[in-house]
């Protein structure tokens, strides 16, 4: 079935990205997404996303807490949202 779908998509000139599940995550196209660290008791997880442009230890690291807080880090440090302009 999967081979038939791939063949049908190739006939329509739709490029299907590479997908493979790994022990701690998956590969999708040129990206590799893996769980790096987690603490079930405290409720947090750190995911690593590696691409050809982000290959340092863990590439881009995404830290997520059980309450939904998200922090993103790369080789330059933590990503911060741009400052919002105040209307006045």
C-alpha angles and dihedrals in degrees: 000000000000091000091049091051091048091050092048092050092048090052089056089049093246111144113223113209120230113266126185131158116228132193094271103018141332146278118235118181106312093338125097116198119190140164104245103177137357142172113202093187094054093033108236137121135189118211124195122212116193124188132161087267096046111043107136117115102318095349105230111004121209117197115197128182128204089254091057100257110151127198122181125202136181135166090293095053135254120355112232128192116252116266112265118236117238119227112228 
